[in-house]
Every structure is written in structure tokens, then in C-alpha cells.
Amino acid sequence: QELENMKIDFTSMAVHVLRTPLTVLRGYLNALSQGGTVAKMNESEIDNLNNAIAGANELNTLIEDLLHLSEMSQGNFKIFPTPINYEGLVSSVVLSYQPVAKSKGLHIVYNPPLYEFPMIRGDVERIKELLSNLLSNAVKFTDHGFIEVKVTHDQKNIITSVTDTGRGIAKEKQSLVFQKFYREKDNPLEMATGYGLGLFISSKIVDAHKGKIWFESREGVGSTFYFSLPISI
């Protein structure tokens, strides 16, 4: 138990130490990606910038995942609900992943609802992380085609879906997807992709909001991940 507590403390300390320099790095990368600066770059420089942004985003996701894993291990995983303009939140997260998708020749399709969308109560940062995890996976496991994000609602819930045209998940592996440290790979000789935390933590974020998360997938065709959030919690 003492060793486990030491590991948790070390993880928490490392995450907080890494957060500050990464925030500075992402700030400068975002400044470089603005139109006026990008217009002065050649194609190779733009590709390098997009790769740097993708790497920084992936590192940020890992840091947040490790922080949340540490919180869960200590029983401190909480949400702090506030009113959210959900459509605006989704738009901002999708926009942040467009450069990453573009670097792989992919396009993220998101058509905001044409009708008035209800405000919801939720934890903004947790929901951003949830969306980021699903979009990150969609980009990571898709080599050709597109990624589509949809948002709908009924009287009680907002339902979000992220669809990709990627490799899909084999039927025999689908029961493992939300397990901690499960990582997808095509064959025993292939390096497993990711850290096996994103979907596990995403499921915990949805649970904390009293929502549901599920998916449909066909190997070689693609996957759609859905999650519902109650309009008020």
C-alpha cells in the first residue's frame, strides 16, 4: 500500500510539473498556426508545424489522463458542473483537431445544429477531455476517409457521436475497449497504439455526469462512438 501511494504521489507531482512548460509550448504553437504566420511558410514548414501541434496535443492528453487516473486511485475524481453552451464547446474542440487531421489527409466534418440548442450543466474541462479522447482515437486509427461529429438532443439528453472510416474493432475485442490499459493492435508483432487510458477515463467522465457511452464498430469499415449527457444533472 505504501509503494502504491508513492507511485500515485509521484504521478501527481510529475503531471503538475509537466503541465506548465507544455502550456507555454502549446501557446507558441497556436500563435504560429495563425493565418498571417502560416502564409509565410512553405508546405514542408506547415507540415512540421502541424506535426508539432499533434505531438503537443497527444502529450497534453496523456498528462490529463495520468492526472485523472491518479485522482481515481485516490477516490478524488469529481466534476464541477456549470452552465455550458454545448454546441460552442464541440465546435472549439473540433477546430483544435483540424490541423492534426489535415496532417494525415483527413477532414473532420461537423455541421452545427440549425435549431436552437439547449444549455446543459456539466464540467467543461472534463467534457472537453472526453471529446478530445474520442477525436484523438478517430484520427489515430483512420488513415483514409473522414471523421464526422454529430450532436442531437431529445427532451432529457444531448447525444454526441464521433464516426470514423478507420480500421474498426474486431468483434472479439469489443468487450475490452473501455478497460484500463487496453491498447488496440492488429497483430501480436505490431506495437500497441496509445496508452490504454483514454476510453477508460472517458467512460468515467460520462458516468460522473450520469450519462451513457457506447459504440458500434465493424473491422475494416470504421467505428462510431456515442455518448449521452443529461441536459441537467
N, C-alpha and C positions, 0 to 999 in steps of 0.2 A: 504493500500500500504506500509506503514511504517513497519507493522508487517511482511508482505511478504518479504520485503527487509532484515529485521532482521533474518528471517529464512534462507534466501539464504546465508547471510553473515556467519551465524553460521555453516551451512552445509559446506561451502567452507573452513572455518577455521578448522573444525573438520577433514575433509578429509586430509588436508595438515599435520595436527599434527599426524594423524594415519599412514600416508604413510611411515615415516622414520622407526619406530620400526618394521613395517610389512616387509619392505625391508630387514632389518637385519635378522629377523626371517626366511624369505624365503631363504636367502643366506645360513644360517646354515643348514636348512633342505635339501637344494640341495647338500651341501657338504656331509651331512650324507648319501645321497642316492647314492653316487658314489660307484662303484664296490668293491673297497678294503674294505670300511667300511661295506657295506651290507653283504659281505661274512662272516663277524664276527658275524652277528646277527642270532638269531633263527627265526622261522616262525612268532611267535607272535610279536616279536620286529619289524620285517619288516612290518607286518600289521599295527602296531601302527604308524610307520613312514609314511606309505602311507596315513593313515587317517589324520595325522597331515599335510601332504602336501596338501591333498584335502581340508582340512579346511582353510589353509592359502590361497590357490588359490581362494576359494569361497569368503573369506573376501577381497582379493585384487580386485576381480571382482566387489563386492559391492561398495568398495571405489571409483573405477574408474567410476562406473555407477552414483554414487551420485555427483561426481565432474562434470561429463558431464551434468547431469540434472541441476546442478547449473549454468553451463555455458549457457545452452539453455535458462534457465529462465531469464538470463541477456542479452541474444542476443549475447553471445560471443563464440558460438560454431564454431570453424574454423578448417580447415585442412591445413597442410603444406606439399604439395606434394614433393617427392624426387624420384629418380630412385630406383626401388625395384626389387630384384631377387625374384619373387613371389613364385616360387617353393621352394626355400630355406626357405622363411618365413613360408609357410604352413607346411613344414617338421618340423621346430623348434616348432611350436605351437602344432602339433600332438604329437611330442615326449614329450612335457611337460605334456600332458594329459594321457599318457600311464599308469603311476603309479595309477592315480585316477581310470581309467577304470579297471585296474588289480585288485584293491581292491574290485571291485564289480563282479569279474569273467568275465569281458568283455574284448574284444580286439578291438582296433581301427585299421582298415585296411586302409592303404594309399600306393598306388603304384605310385610313381612319374612318370610323363610322360617320355617316352623313347626318344622323339624327343626334339629338341632344343626349349626352351620356351622363349617367348619374354619378355624383361624387360618392366615393366609398371611404371607409375608415380602415386604415392599415398602417403598417410600419414601412415607411417609404424606402429606407435603405435595405431592409430585408427583401421587399418585393423587387427592388432593382436587382439585387443579387440573384434572386430566383429567375428573373427574366434573362439576366446575363448568363447564368449557367446553362439554360436551355438554348440560347442563341450560340454560345460558345461551342456546345456539343454539336449543334446543327452544322456550323461552319467546319468544325474539326473533322466530322465524319462524312462530309459531302465534297466530292471532287468535281462533279458536273451537275449542271441544272440550276436550281434556285432554292431559296428558303422563303416561306410565306408565313407571315404572322397575322392572325385574325383575332378580333375581340368582339364578343357579343354579350348580351345580358338578358336575363329574364327578371321576374319581379324580385327574386331573392339573391341571385348570384351574377357575378361577372365571370365569363368563361373565356379564357385565352388559349389559343393553340399555336404551336410552332411546328410547321411542316417542312421536312427536307426531302431531297431526292437522293439521299446518300446510300450507304451500304446496307442500312437496315439492321435488325437484330434477329438472330436465329431464334426460332421458337423455343428451343431447349434452354436458351439463356435468358429468356424474358423475365423469369421469376426472380432473377438475381439483380436486376437493373438498379433497384433502389437500396441495395445492401451497401454497407460501408466498405470501402476499399475494393469494390468490384470494378475491374477495368476491362474494357472490351478489346479483344484482339481476334483476328481472323483465323490464325493457326498457331500451334504451340511454338513455332520458331519466330513468330513476329513479336516485336517489342510492344508490350501493352501500352495503350494510349491514355494519357491523363493520370490522375492521382486517385480516382475512385471515391471522391468525396462530393462532387458537385450535385449529383442526383440524390444522394443520401441526405445532404443538407437541404436541398430544395424541398424534399418531402417533409422535413421537419419544419421548414418555414411555412409550408402550406398547412400542416397540422396545427401549428401555433395560431394560424388565422382561422381555424375551424373550417378549412376548405378541403378539397379533394384533388389528387393528382393521379393521372393515368396516361396510358399511351397505347397506340396501335402501330405495329411495325411489320413489314414484310422484307425478308432478306433479299438484297439486291434491288429493292424498289424504293425504300425510304421509310421514314418514321414520322409520326405526329404525336407530340406530347401536348397534353391538355392539363390545365388546372383551373379550378373554380375557386373564387373568393366571395364570401358573403358580402353584400353591399354594406351591411352594418354588423359589427361584432361587439 
